[in-house]
Amino acid sequence: MTDIRLLDATCTDPFAEQVVVGMTMLGHADRRIGADMIQDAGLRCVMRTLVDRPELLPQSPAFVEACYLVADVAGVARETVGRAMVAAVDAAELYANRPRTPAVQQAVLQVHRRHRIAQATAELDRVEQLQRQGQAGHAELSRAHAAVDAAMRSGAARVPASTSELLDAVDARIARYRSRSHIGLHTEGLPQLSRRLHGWRGLLFLTAAPGCGKSTLLMQAGFDAVLSNSDACLVYLSLEMPCDTMMQRLVCNVSGIADSDLIAQDGVRPAYVDAAYLQGRELLDQHRRRIRMFGLDDIGMLGGTTDPNRALDQLVDIVDRAKSDAGCSRAFVVVDSLQRLQLRLESPVKGRWDALERDAYATSALMSAWHRIGTDDPVAVVAHSTKSGMDRPDMTDVRGSGDIVYGGECVLSMYRPKPDDVAGHAAPEQLLHVEILKGRDLMDRGVVDLRFDHPKSQFVEGWT
């Protein structure tokens, strides 16, 4: 009877109150009446009332509530009653055989609106349930991938390869490299650096202070690798710049023209600038299928799962598609930068990730992605240094924790020489050292001198 009193409180018309109470008591009085009979009797009562008093429905929401209460008593879905209410209102209008009055029109709109709300709510519940099922399936798939990876790693640890198998693997590796002048991707435009590296390969970290030209050097080396190796493509992913900015830098680098000349302030460019620009654009257009650039507005999130083995799936997919589209077997991959990898993770211990945990996770993810991309492909990662441009950084100066970069195959450090070392040079601010701090498999540690023409976004080896 609580429900009846609540409904009675909403009634403003005595006749409406009688209808509400009568409909409700109809369901409670005779349990032998079936659900369909209760529903039909209640709706007939509504229809008769609408015929006699059509103005009651818009004035008293108790009719709608009564229908829903009858549905609950009868065990009928409210959506079913809602559809029946629509039919009842329409039938009432036809039965009355009179023009649709404003009151009846408002009643029809109210019933239809409640019916649409019920349908939309049911559809929303269905979609949310499907979404929850999809998220659960995706999480289950990720857990399955992680379980397979863990099982493979644990199996390899429990059953080590025999000495004969390892020697066979070494023989196969030597045979694969025997026909190459460089193990990795050679860059003819930077021959000294390429020779010390024995070709760009492995997971490489290039660390330097801001403004030294880290991104430009790797962009130039990547395009140089495209020109020097017919089976290689460039995949550049920047989390710091949009694509058009990166392409403008590459155009300046290839054309040998400065930004200020390319974008003439007075709207008039010298003829030699136009000629150089067209020549550089033609060269880039020739290799357009082998150049893939993804800027800050293209990539979105890189990372975001607690499993570093799956965190950079997007990166692996991008490189695989780029190689497939270009018909290339190798790729020069640039990730700019280590510190800008967008990780949405929380430490279960500290509640947040500090710099050490974050960089360690990022490096593990990069190592896993590099192995899945292909160990013959260089993955060069920009890493910011805590030292100023005049100081020689080492592996402990990478922002976060330099210790984690020991996981890479190679660590390159870029820094400006001391003033005494560059005395007598015309533009000492353009002179840089690139030092190989760590290198595996025939990499020769040492220093290569570079001259950086910042307006042209171009590096040249040697200071003279």
N, C-alpha and C positions, 0 to 999 in steps of 0.2 A: 504493500500500500504506500510505501515511501515514494515510489515512482509516480503514483497517481497524484499525491499531494504536490509533488514538484511540478507536474504538468498542470494541475489545477491553478497553481500560483501564476502561471503564464497566461491564463485565460482571462480575457477582458469582457467576454460576452457570455451571459448565462447559458444561452443555447449551445454555444461552442463548448462550454464546460460539460454540459450533458453528453455531447457527442464524444468528447475525450474519455470521460469516465465510462460511458457505455461501451466504447471500443475496447478499453482496457479490461473492464470486467468480463467482456465476452471471452477473452482469452483465459482468464482465471476461473470462470464459473464452471465451465464444462470441459474437462480434460479429454472427453471422448471425441470432441470435435477435432478433426485433423488439421494439419498445418495449412493446407490449401483452403479449407473451409473457413478457418479463422481469418486468413488473409483476404479471401473473397468477401466475407461478411463485413469486415472492417472497411474495405475499399468501397463496397456498395454504400455503406453509411456515409463515407466521405462524398461519394458522387451525389447521393440524394441531397446532402447538405449544400453542396455546391450549386445544385439546380435551384434550391429554394433560397439560399443565402450566399450567392457567389462572392459577396464582399467580405465574408468572414476569413477566408484563407489568407489574404494579404494582411489582414489586421491581426490575426492570431496565429503565430507559428506553432501553436499547440497541435494543429491538425497534422503537420508534418511529423512532429515528435510522436504523436499518437500512432501514426502509421509505423514508425520505426519501433515503437514499443510493442505493437502487435506482432511485428516481425520477430522481435526478440523472444516473445512469449511462444510464438509458433515455431521457432527454430528455423526461420526463413532468412536468407541473406538479405541484408539491407539494400544491396544493389538491386535485387529482384523486386523488392517492394518499391524502390525508387522508380523502376521502369513501369511498374503497375500504376503508381501514382500519376505518372505522365499520361498513361492510357486513360485513367479515370477522369482526369481533368479534361482531356480531349473529348471523351465520351459525354461528359456532363454538358459541354458546350453544344454538342450535336443534339443531345436529348432535349435540351432546353429550346432548340430551334429558334434562337434569337441571335442578333448580332453580338459579336464579342464586345462586351463592355470594358471600360478601362480597368475595372476591378478584376474581371476575369482574365484580361490580358496580363495584368500584374501577377495574378496567381499562376498562370501558365509559365511566365518567365521565372518565377521563384522556384517552381517545382523542377523546371528544366535545368536551372542553374545548380540546384542541389544535386540533381542527377549527374550533371557533368563533373561536378566536384568529386562525387563518389567514384566515377569512372577514372578521372585523372589520378585520384589518390591510389586506386587499385593498380593502375598502370605504373605509377611511381614505385609502389611497393614491389611490383614484379621486376622492374628494371634494377632497383637497388639490390634485390636478391640475386639477379644475374650478375651484377657487378661484384657482389661479395663472392659469388662462386668463381668468377673469373680471377679475382685477386687471390683467392685461395688456391686456384689451380696454378697461377703463375708462381706463387710462393712454393707450392709443392714441386713444380718443375725446377725452380732454382735449387731447392734442397736436393732434388734428385741429381742435378748436375754436380753439385758440391760433393754429394756422396760418391758419385762415380770418380770424380777427380781425387778425392781422398782415398778411395779404394785403390786407384791406380798407383798413387804415390806410396801408400802403405805396402802394396804388393811388391813394388819395385824395391822397397827397403828390405822386405822380408826375404825376397829371392833375388839376390844380386846377380848381375850378369857375370858369366865366366870370363876368365882372362882371354880365352880364344875369341869370345864374342866381342870383347872390348877391342882387341887387336884388329879384328875384322872391321869394326867401325872406324878405327883410325885409318886403316888402309883405304876404305871408301872415301873418307874425308880428304886424304892426301890426293887420291885420284881425281876428286872433284875440283880441287884447287890447282892441280898441276898445270892445267891448260890456261890459267888466268895469270895476267901480269900483276893483278892485285886481288887479294882475297875478297875485299869488299867492293863498293862502288867507287871507281876512280873519278876524280874531278880535275879535268885538265886546266881549268881556270885557277885552281889553287893547288898546283902540283906539289909544292913542298909539304903542305899540310896533309895532302892525300898520301904522299909517299911515307911520311912518318906513321900515319894510321894504317898503311898498307891497304888503303881503300876504306871508305866509311862503312862501318858495320857495327852490329851489336847495339846494346842499349847505351847511348852516350849522353852524358850530362855536360852542358856548356854553362859554366857559372861565371858571372861578372856583375859589377855594379850597374845600376840603371844608367842608360844613355851610352853605353860602350858599343852597342851595335850587335848584341847577341842575336836578335831576331833576324836582322838583315844578313848576317854572316850565314846563318843556317838556310835562309831563303835562297841566297846566292849559291851556296853549296848544293842545295837540292836541285835547282834548275841546271846547274853545271853538270850534275849527275845525269839529268835527262839528256843533255847534249852529248855527254861522253859515253853513255851506255844505251844502246838501242833497246834493251830489254827492261828499262827502268822507268818509273813514273814518280812524280812528286805529289805527296799528300801533305798539305800544310793545314794544321788545325790551330787556330789562334783563339785563346780565351781572353784576349786583351784588345784586339782590333777587329773592325768589320772587314768584309771581303774587299770592298772597293779601295780601302786604304792599303791593304796588302798588295793588291794588283797594281796600284799606282807606284808603290815602292819597287815592285818587280819591273815595271815598265821603265822607270828611271834607271834601274840597275842595268837592264839589258841595253837601253838606248844610250846610256852614258850622258844623260842630260839631267839637270837639276830641277827640283820641284818649282823653283821660282821661274825658270825658263819655260817649263811645261805649262804652267798656269800663269800666263802673262798678265801682269797687273793692269796694263793699259789696253789689253785685248789684242795686241799685235805681237806675234812671235816671229823671231828671225827665221829666215828660210832654212838655215842649217838645223835649227831645232825641229822644224816640221819634217825635214828629211830623216833626221836621226830617229824621231818618234815613229814615223811610218816604217822605217827599217826594223826597229825593235818590235813594233806591233806585228809586222809580218812574221818575224821569227817566232814570237809567242803563238801566233795563230797556227803556224805549221805544227806546233806540238801541243795544241789545245787539248787533245784527248788524253795527253799524258800529264796534265797539270790539273790538280784538284785542290781548291782552296775552300776552307770552311772557316767563317769568321765568328765573332762573338754572337751575332744574331742568328747563326745557322745551327750551331751545335746544341745549344741548350745545356742540359745537365750532363756532365761526364762523371760517372760514379753514382753512389747512392745506395749501395748494398753492403751488407756487413761482410760479404765474401769477396776478398780482393781478386779472386780468380774469375769472377763474373762482373766486376765493377766496370770494366772498360769494354764490355761486349759491343757497345756502339762504335768505339774506335776500331775494333777488329773488323766489324761489318763494313765500315766505311772504306778501310784499306782493301779488303777483299773485293768489294764492288769496283773500286778504282782500278785495281789491277785487271779485273775481268773486262771492264769496259775498254781499257787501253790495250788489252792483249799483252800485258807485261808480266814477267815472272818475278820481278823484284820492285820494291818501292822504297823511296827515301821519305821517311815519315818524320815530320816535325811536330812536336807538342809544345805549345807556348802558352803557359809555362807550368812548371811543377807546382808552384804555390797557388796557381789559379785553378787547379782542378777543383771542380765544385763538388765537395763531399758533404752529404747531409747525414752525418753520423754522430752518435753520442757515445762517449766512453761509458761502459757499464760500471766503472769504478768511480771515476771523477765526475760523471755527469756531463762532461764535455771533452772534446779532443784538444789536447795541447799540441804545440808545434811538432814535437818529437813523434807523437802517435800519428798525427795527420800525415807527415812526410813519410814515415815508415809504411803506413798503409798505402799511400800513393805510389811509392816505389815498388812495393810488392805487386800492386795492380799493374804497373807499367811492365814489370818483369814478366808477369803472366801473359799480358797482351803481346809483348814482343815474341815470346816463344810460340804463341798461336799464330801470329802474323807470318813468321818465318825467320829463322836465325840468320839467314843471309841478308835480310833487310835491315838497314840501319833505322833505329828509332832514336832521333836526336831530341833531347828535352832541354828547354831553357830553364835554368835555375838561377834565381836572384841571389847575389852575394851580400853579406853584411858589411864587407869592406868597401871603402871608397874606391873610385876609379884609379887612384894613384897607388894603391897598395896591392901587393901581390897576394891574392886570396889562395887559400888551400881548401882541401875538402871539408874542413871543419867550419868553413865560413858560409856554407850554403844556409840560407834562411830556414829556420826550423832546427835541423840537425844535420850537419855535413856527414856524420858517420853513416847515414843510411845510403849515401851514394856509392859506398863500396860495393853495393849489389850490382852496379852497372859494369859493362865491359870496359868503358873508357870514361875518364873525367878530364875535360878541357877547362882551363882557366884563362879568361881574357882580362887583361889589365893594362893600364897605361904605364910606360916606363918612367923612371925618375928623370927629373929635369937635366941632371948631369949627363945622362945617357943619350939624350936627344939634342944636345947643344949643337948649334950650327945648322940644324934642319929648318927649312923654310916654314913648315907648319907643324910644330911639335904636338899640337893638340890632336892631330890626325893619326899619330903613330901609336901602335898597340903591340903588345906581346900576346901570343896565344901559346900557352904551355900545356903539354900533355902531362898531367899529374899521375895518371894511371892508365895503363893499356895492357891488354892481353893479346896473345897469339900474334907475335911479331910486331906489335906496335912499339915504336921507338919514342921513348920519353924525351922531351926536350922542348925548345922554344922556337916558334916561327914568328918572324916579324911581319906585321901587316900595316898597310896604310889605308885609312878609312876616309873616303870622301863622303861625308855625311849628306850634303845636298843631293848627290847623285845616288845615294844608297848603294855604294860600290866599294868593295875591298880589293886591294892589290897586294900581292906578296912583295916584301922588301921595302926599305925606306927610301930608296933612290929612284 
